[in-house]
Amino acid sequence: MDQELLTRAQAGDREAFGALYERHHAVVWRFTLHRVHQVPVAEDIVHDTFVEVLKHEERYEADRGVEFATYLCSIAENLIRKHYRKEDRTADVLAWLWPGSGLEDAEFSEGRFNRLLDLERALENLPARQREAYRLSEAQDATMDQICEELGVSLPATKSLLFRARTSVRKFLGLEPVGET
């Protein structure tokens, strides 16, 4: 039944997509919220999970014996991992920019201003495509698909651009390199 609904949804049948969403939303929601503990983040991940299903309907193979809800949760799990990897990278750069207390109670100082200038210099030293990929990912929170589309490059090329950009920025700022998956 799920495979039929998915095929119809992929063909543009809004009612079929609605039926899939209604059948599985609660499971994906509980799964996601239990892992991220933040309602807005969970909402985004659940939304992105169903978008991924529509974009890549061919990846679900009902004849392999995997429940559709399990398939959805595996997509959500990958999006959760992506969220935490990005959060860790951002935290490292922010900790470098604003060492000590949290951003919300920190006063703006000359030292922080100089760190912001250093970050801007790090970005200026990147090749144009790397800089654009970095800004789309980190400042505009674009998805990999959005970055691919904006830059007109493949997914592997986008991943490579982002890896090189992040590595260069971290090196320029004197931060330890972080492995990328």
N, C-alpha and C positions, 0 to 999 in steps of 0.2 A: 504494500500500500504506500509506504514512504517513497519507494523508488518511483512509482507512478506519479505521486504528487510532486516529487522533485523534478521529474521530466517535464511535467506540465508547467511548473513554476519557471523553469529555465526557458520555456517557450513563451513566457510572458503572462501566464495565467495567474492573476493576482489572488484569486480565490484559493488556488492550490497552494500558493506560497503562504497565504494566511492560515490555511489549515495546518501546514507544516509548522508554522510558527506557534500556533495555538497548542498543537500536540506536544511540542518539545521545549518551548520557552522556559517553563518553570524548572525543568531539569537543568538546563544550561545556566539559568540564573542562579540556582542554589549552588551548583558546582563552582561557578565563577566567584560569587560573593564569598563563599567559604574560603577561597584562596587569596582574594585581594582585600577583603574587609573594607572596601570603600565603594559606596553605592555609585557615584558618578563613573568611576573606573570600570566597575562591573557592568554598568549600562552600556558603556562604549564597547567593551569586549563582547558582550552578548550580541549587540548590533553587528559588530564586525564579523562575528562568527557566522551569522546568517547571510551576510553579504558574501563571505568567502564561499559558502555553500552554493550560492547562486552563480558565482563566477566560475566555480570549478566543479560543477555538477558531475562531470565525468569521473571524478576521483572516488566517488562513493560506489562501491560494488556490493550490492545486496547479496549476491550469490556467494560471497566469501564468508557469510555468517556473522557479520558484524552488525549489531543493532545500530539503527540510525542515530539514536540518542548517544551511543558510545562514540560514534563518528563525530558528532557535533562537539562532544566534550573534548575529544582529542584536538579539534581545531581550536577550541577555547583555551586548552592547555598551552598550545603553541603561542597563542596571542598573549597569554598571561606571562609566559617566559620572556617574550619579546618586551612586554611592558616592564618587567623587573630588570632586564638587561639595560634598557634605556634609562630607567630610573637610577641604576647604579652608576652609569657613565655620567649622567647629569649631576649626581651627588658629588662625584669626584671633582668635577670642574667647579661646581659651586663651593665646595669646601676649600678649593684652592683660591677662589675669588674672595670668599668671605670666611676666613678661618675663625674658629671660636664659636660664638653663639649663633643661633639660627638667624636667618635673614630677616624675619619679622621684627626682631628687636634690635637689629644692628643699625648703628648710625653710619651714614655715608662718610667716608674719610678719604683723604688723599691716597692712602695705600690701596684702598679698594678701587678708587678711580684709576690708579696706575695698573692694577690687575686687569681691569676692564680693557684698558688700552692694550695691554699685553695680549689679551684674548683676541681683540680686534686685529692686532698685528699678526697673530698666529693665523687667523683666517685670511688675511690679506696675502700671506706667503703661500697659500694653497693655490694650485692651478684652478682656473675658473670653474671647471666642471666639478671638481672635488668641493670647492667652496660652496657652490650652489647646492650640491647634494647634501652637504653638512647643514647648511642653513634650512633647507626644506625639512630635513629630518629633525634637527634639534630645536630650531626656533619656531617652525610652523607645524611641527608634529605630523608631517605628511607620512602616509603609509608607503611601503616599498613600491606598491603598484602606482601610486600617485607620483612618486619620484621618477620611476621608469618612464611614465607618460610625459611628465614635464621635461625631462632631459632627453627623451627620445632614444633611450638605451634599454638593453635587455636587463632582466633581473640579475644575472651574474655580474654584469658590468656595473650595475648600481651598487651591489654588495661590495664589489671591489673598490669603487670610488669612495664609499662611506668608510670602509675599513682603512684605506690609505689616508683619508682626511682625518679621521679620529686619531689614528696613530701619529700623524704629523702634529696635530694640535697638542696632544698629550706630551709629545717629545719637546715641542717648542715651550710648553709651560713647565717642563721639568717634572711631569707626572709619570708614574710607572705605566708602561704599556699594559693594556688589558686585552686578553684573548677574545677573539670574535668567532662566533659560530655561524 
